[in-house]
């Protein structure tokens, strides 16, 4: 089934914002121009613009053309755990190339995060994640052995590890995320096509099951020119909504 016309219009405009054809600060084409370009009704164009406004890509209006205010696409919290689910939800093409999958002794940091004794075996996965074929994130995950060993029967290049694990009955119930900035190591730089020492956004994640047992410790490093994070909250809310965005 093809996407509704307003979704296709939004996708086309989103792509122009992301690739810089419509840079930050630039006014969007007028509704009349967009109606002609896409052979669409004014209502369809307004629905497409509303979608971009809700994603934080454009702002303004009220009698004036909206302007591009960001090159980001928001991600709802429920898909935050899965890079693949997030990318597909916003109409982008996720990709992955597995660089390593191995059973080895946990690093001190992973062992502490997973509540394991030093030297306990875990399954480490290192993958390069792409958006529309461009390097976006280097993913490092350490799974407890009982979970990670199922990955040796899975092709990590085929898609979402989380989707596979959930399909195998693994209870990936909740994740705690810590976001900071780090300098790119030589390994980061080589795979993300940047200079060593360049700034990266790092998301450290600890995933647990319903009982609170740790299942995964992850250290994901994003190119900040392609992915950014925002946090939405309200005065009356007890929970924050973390949003990952395409830059």
N, C-alpha and C positions, 0 to 999 in steps of 0.2 A: 504494500500500500504506500502511495507517495505521500509526502508530507503536505499539510495544508499550505496554501499559497503564502499566508502571512509568515509561516515558519521558514519557507524558502527565501522570502524577502529578508527576514531577520538574519538567516544564515549568510546570505550574500553580503549584507552590510557588516555583519560581525567579522567576516573574513577580511573586508577592506580596512576595518579598524585594527585588527590584529596584525595585518601585514604592513600597516603604515600608510596605505593609500589615503585613508582618512586619519590624519595624525591627531594627537591630543591637542585640543584647543580649536580644531577646525569645525566650522558649522556643518551640520548635516544638510544634504540636498533638501530642497523644499518638498512638501508633500506632493505638490503638482508634478515636480520633476520625477519623483519616485513613482508616482502613478503611471506616468508615461513610460519610464524605463522598464518597469516590471509588468506593464499592462494590467494594472491592479486597481481596485477601487480605493477610494480614500479611506474607507473603514479598514481595509486590509493593511494598507500602509500604516495607519495609526496603531493597529494591533502589533505590527512588527516593531515599530518604534517603542511601543509600551514595553515589549519584551526586552529590548536593549536597555531601556531606562531602568527596568526592574533588576537587570543584571549589573547596573552601575556603569555601563559603558558610555551612556550619554546623559546629559542633564540639561535643564533649562526648558524652554518652550514659552508658553503663555504669550503667544503672538509673535515670538521670535523663533528662528530655527534652533532646535537643540544643538548643543555642541558636544564633541567628543571629550569626555572628562577622564577616561581611563582606557586601557587596552586589556581589560580583565573581564573574565566571565565567572560569575559566582558559582559556588558549589554548595548545595545543601548538606547539612551535617550527616544525613543518613547515608550519603555516598562518600563521605570523607575517608573512610577506611580503604576504599578501593580506587586506585588510580584509573583502572579500566572503566569501572562503572561511572565515575565522574566524567571522564572524557567522552564516553558514549552518550551520556545524558545531555551534554551540551553540543552534540553533533560533530565532535572532533574525532579524529582517527587515532586511537592509542596504539602504541607499538612497544615491543620489548625485545631485547636481545640478552639472553642469559650468558653472563660472563663466567659464572662459577656456581656450582652447587656441590657442597661437600659436607661430610660428617667429620667434625673435629671437636677438640676441647673448646669450651666457651671461653671467650675473653673475660677478663675480670669484670668489665662493665656489664657485659651480657649476663654473666652468671649472677651478679648482684641484682640486676633488674628482673631476672627470671626466678630469683629465689633458689638458685642452685649452688651446690658446693663447687669450689674452684676445681677446674679440670673435668667437670661433667660434660659428657658429649652433647652437642647440639647439631642441628643442621643449618648451615649458613648458605644463604642465597645472595648473589650479587647480580643485579640486572640493570641494564641501561633502559630507561623508559623514554619514549618519544611521543611527540604530538605532531601529527601530520608529517611524520618522517624526520622531524627535527629533534635533536637531543634536548631533553627537558629536565631529567632527574636521574640521579644514580641512587639505586635502591639497595640497601644492605639490610637483610633480615636474618635474625637468629631465632629458630624455632626449637622448642623443647623436642627431644628426640622422638617421642611418641607421636607428635604431630608432623614433624619435618620428614620423617622417614617415608611418609606416604607420597612425598613429592618426587621420589625416585621412580614412581610409576606414572609421572605426569610430565608433559613437555611444557616447561615454563615459558617457552616462546609462543605458546598457543593462546595465551590470554591470562585472565585473572587468577592468581594463586588463591586469593580469598574465595572466589566463586568455586574453585575446585575443592578447597578444604571444606567449605560449608556443605557442598554436595556429598562429601565423604562423611558427613556427620560431625565435623569439628564445630564446637560451640564457641565461635568467635563473637562474644557477646558485647564487649565494651572495650574502648581504647582510651588511653590517656595520652595527650599530645603535648609536647614541649617544643616551642618554636624559637630558634635563635639564629645567629649568623656565624658562619665560620669561613676561614680562608680555604680555598681549594687546594687539596693535596695534589701531588703529581698524578696519582691514579684518577682523582676527580677530573683534573684538567684534561687528561688524555682522552677520556671517554665523553666528556661534555663539550669538547672543542673550545676550551677557554684557556687562559694563561694560568699557570700555577700561582697561587696566592690571590686569585680573583675572588671576590665575595660570593658566597653561596648562602641561600636560605636553607637551614637545616630543620627538619621535623623529626624529633625522636618520639617513638611510639611504643607503648607497652599495651599489648592486647591480652585480655583475660577472658575466661569463661564465666558462666553465670555464677559459679561459686567463688569467683575471684582468683582462681588459679592462673598464674601467668602462662601464656602460650607462645608469645612472640615478643622479642625486643627488636626494634628497627631504627635505623639511622638513614633517613632519606635526605638527599641533598639536591636542591632545585636551583636551576639557573634563574636569578631574579629578574632577568629581562624577559622570561617566558612564563613564569609562575610567581604569583604573589599571594599573600594571606591577608585577610581582614578579619576583624572580630566584631560581630553585631550583638548588641545587647540593649535592653531597655531598663528603665529604673525599676519597673515592677517585676522584671523577670529574675528568676533564681539561676537560670542556666544561660550560658553564653552560646552563641551560634558562631562557630569558626567557619570561615569561608575561604576556600582556595580559589584562586583566580588565574586566568591566563593573561600574561602580560604581552 
